[in-house]
Structures are given as C-alpha cells and as structure tokens.
Amino acid sequence: MHIMISDDAPLFHDLLAPRLRQRGVQVSQARSIAETKAQLEQGLAPDVILLDMDFSVAGEGGGESFAGLTAARSIRRRDPEIALLAMSKHDELRIALEMMNIGQQGGRIGYLLKDKLEGVTQLLDYARTVHAGGICIDAQLKGLAARGGKLTVTQKRVVDLIARGYTNKAIAERLLISEGTVERHIAAIRRAYGLPSPDEERRLQLNLRVLIVRAYLNDTMGHNDQGPQ
C-alpha cells in the first residue's frame, strides 16, 4: 500500500512515516496543501492520503476554518480513485458529514480524530478499509452516540457499525444475526431515510454506505437535507 502523509506537523511526519515504512508501507510526504497538489499533478498516485483537516493553522485556510476540506474536495474531483482519510484534532460531527458528502460517490472516505488513535495498527486498519472502497468515522466522535431518532435500536447499531467501517458479514458476526437480517435492516434504513432506490443508486454511481452515514449524521444533527447533491 502507498500512503501519502499530508500534514504540516513535523512531529507527525517524524514519528508516523518511519513506523509505516517498518510495516512495509510505501510512504510519500507533503507538508502543505500546495506540496500535496504539486506531487499529485506530477503523477504521484498514492492509494490513501492521510489528509490534515487543520491546515489553516499554517496560513492555508483562505478564510475557511478547515482548509483540508477544500483540499479534499479538489483531490476527489481530480483523482477520484485515491482514498481520503481525514485526520483532525476537531471533534465535530459537521466535518465528518462534509467528508461523507465528498465520498457519496465511490466511498473511499474517512474521518479520524488524531488524539483518539490507538496506534499504527489501528490507523492501517482504517487505511485498508477506505482503500478497499469502504468508509470509517471515529467511533469516539462526540455526538455520534446520540444518533438520530428515525431508526430502531438495532438499526442504530447497524448504522454505527457501518460508520466504523464494518462489512455486512462483520456486522452480522458482531450482532449475532445473519447477513440476510443485516441486509433487511439496511433496506429498512434506506426506507426510513428516503434514500435512492437500488436502481437510482447504480445509475448515479452512489455509495449506499456513505448515503446511510450521511443521513445518520444529518438526523443526529437535526438536518433535513439527506439526498444526493
């Protein structure tokens, strides 16, 4: 796997890059948004970018509190096959929601809290999840456990596990139910949130798991706009 670290914190590079290389990971490094974009424009094609959301502290915000969001949107438009794993010190549902908006077509998106990571092994698990087309949101994100009110208790547990990057098989094993039951819960969640039909989902190349988590976050935050943009 090829991972790019795109972060302006020298300590993050000094500590993380060697640990990843020890695990057999190819690592590229960029210390600014401009450097990240320049390397991509020169043909660099990492599998996953660990993208700092907080570049504004280095003067790259351009008026936006989270300059990494602008960078994420730009990278996704230019290189939709690159998985984006946002890294932030900000414990905010709205930023996770914005990342889900970016990933609603194709998935390959995640939002992690830097100070909640348990180590390189966990980070690599998240990177592999998004590289494989999945999604993940830090399970410790404040407010995530509050959840919206449109789902049953079991449906909420299913969405919580989807948000953490679990596959249907893994959800079934975790909840001690069959994969068919998981699929029925997901169908019910689709109906509860008024998400696109399977045919429309395929036609628009939407990622159902992203749409579910996006609607879930909107529900939690009291928003109503849950359809594709």
N, C-alpha and C positions, 0 to 999 in steps of 0.2 A: 504493500500500500504506500502511496505517496501522499504525504500530508504537508501542507503549507501552514506555517505559523505566521499569522498576520496580526501583529500586536506591537504596540510602542513601548512595552515594558521590558527593559533589558534583562531583568531577573527571570521573566517568563521564558525568554529565549535561552538564557544560560542554563536554566535548570531542566526545562522540558525537552529541548532539542536533543541533548545527549541521551536522555532516558529513552526517547522514542527510537533513536538510532540503535541503542542496545537491544531493542526488541525487533530489529530487522526492518524498521520503517524507513523509507526514503523521506528525508526532511528538506524542505525549502523554507527560507525565512525572509520575511519582509517586515520592516519596522515603521511603515507608514502606508496610508491608502494609496498614495502616488506610486510607491515602490511596488505594492501588490499589483496594481493595474499594469504597471510597466512590464513586470515579469510575465503576466498573462498575455499581454499584447505581443511579447517577444516569443510566444509559443509555449511557455511553461503550462503544463496541463496536470495539476495535482488531482488526486482522487477526492480529497477533502481539504477544505480550508477552515482552519480554526481562526475565526474572524472576531477580533475585538470589537465590541459594540461601543466602546468608550473613547474612540479616537479624538473626540472633541477636546479632551484634556490636553492634547498636543497641538491644538490650534487648527484642526482639520474639520471642525464641525460645520463651518459655513452657516452658522445660525441654528443648526439642528442639535438637539441635546445628545442624540446618539448617531454620530456620523457613520458608524458601522452599518446602520440600516440603509443609508444611501448607497454605501459600497455594496452591500448585499444585493440590493435591487439591481444595481448596474452589472454586477458579476453574473447574476442569474439570467439577465437579458442576453448578455454576451456569451456566456458559457453555461447553458442550462444543464449540462451533464455533470458539472462539478457540485459535489455535495457541500453544503454550508453548515458549519457547526458554530453558532454564535456563542461567544464567551463574554460574560458580563459580570460586573460587581453589583448591578442594579437588579433588585428583587422585585420586578414589575411584570404583572400579567400582560399589560398592554404591549410590551416589547415582544413577549412570546407570541402574542396574537399577530403582531406585524410580521414576524418571521413565518408564521403559518400562512399569512396572506401571500408572502413571497413564494412559498412552497406548494400552493394549492394545485399547481400543475407539475406533476413529476415527483413530488415529495422531496427526498434527499435534503432534509432541513432539521435543524435542532437548535435548542436554546438552553444553555447551561450556566449555572452560577459558579464563578471562579472559586469562591470561598467554600463551596459545598462539595467540590470534587474530592473523592476519597483517595485518588491516586491515578497513576498512569494506566493501570489495568482497566479501571472503570472508564477513563477517557477513551481508550482504544475500543472498548465495547461500544460506546456511543458512536465513535467514528465509523466502526464497521456497520452499525445499524443504518446510519444515514447513507453510507456508501452503497449499501445494498438496496437503496430506494425507500428506506423507512424514515421515520420521524422520531424525535425524542424531545421531551421537555423535562427539565429537572424536577423530580418528584417532590423536592422540598420548596418549590417556588411558593412564596407566600400568597395565600388566597386560592391556590389550586384545589386544596382540600375542601374549600367551602362549596364548590360546584354549583351548577345551576339547578333550577327547580323543575325542569321539564322531564326528568328521567326517573326511573325507578332506582332503588338502591343497587340492584345488580347491574343495571345499565350504567350507572355511575362508576361502578367498579371496573366494568369493561372499558369505558372511556378512559379512566385513569390509567389502566394498563396499556391501552393504545398510545396514550400520550407519552408513556415511558418507553415506547419502542417495542413492546411485546407483539409477537405474531399471534394469529388466531390459535395455533396449536399451543403456544406458550401460555396464552390466556386460559385456555381450557384446562391445562395442567395446573395452573395456579389456583383456579376457582373450583377445580374438581368437577368439571362438567364436560360434555362432549364438544367437539369442534362444531357440530351441527347446531348445538344450542348457542354457541358463541355467534355463529352466523345469523341465527334468528334474532339475537339481541341486537346485533349490528343493523339488521334490517329494520327493527323497531326504532332504533336510534335515528336511522335515516328518516323514517316517517315522522318521528317526534320533532325533528328539526326542519322538516320540509326540504331536505337535501335533494339534489338532482337524481333522477331515475338512473338505473344502471346504463341504459342506452344513452342518455344525455351525458352521463359521466364519461363513457367511452368516446362519444362524439367530440366532446370538448377537451378530452385528454386530462381530466381532473383526477386528483388523487383522493379517494374516499376517506382515507385515514386522516389526511390533512383537513378535509372539509369537516369531519366529525370533531376533531380537536378545536378547529376554528370556531365552530358553532358552540361547542362546550365552553370555550373561553368567553365568547360573546354572552352566553347565557349567564355565566358566573358574574360577568361584569355588568349585566343588565342592559346589554346592547341588543339591537333587533336586526342589524344588517348581517345576515348569515349566508347569503347566497354568493355565488361567484361574482367577482368584479371583472 
